[in-house]
Amino acid sequence: MGQSDQALLELSYLGKYLSRMAQSSELRNDWACLKTQRTMSMTVDAWNLLGDLSDTADLSRSEVLEVLIRFSMDMGIDPAEIKTELLRKVAVPT
């Protein structure tokens, strides 16, 4: 088997693997979308508030973020504007 045949075979396996991954991921979430895992950073205060929200809603932290993100997009919310207003309340210079 030549190198190009081997590369095509590997791409075929990769495609099948990704397809299976997408199908199984779609079945495991309410949005029927492929999930991904990423590292994020936030203040400890924000982490604790996110925990409070998730406890109150009986959702995971990632589910709360998903809902808030989708809601913000749906409502046309401008995060930069909201950040400025929130920082004004705590007197942190922007």
Sequence and secondary structure as in RCSB ss.txt:
>XXXX:A:sequence
MGQSDQALLELSYLGKYLSRMAQSSELRNDWACLKTQRTMSMTVDAWNLLGDLSDTADLSRSEVLEVLIRFSMDM
GIDPAEIKTELLRKVAVPT
>XXXX:A:secstr
  HHHHHHHHHHHHHHHHHHHHHHHHHTSTT S          HHHHHHHHHHHHHHT  HHHHHHHHHHHHHHH
T  HHHHHHHHHHHTT   
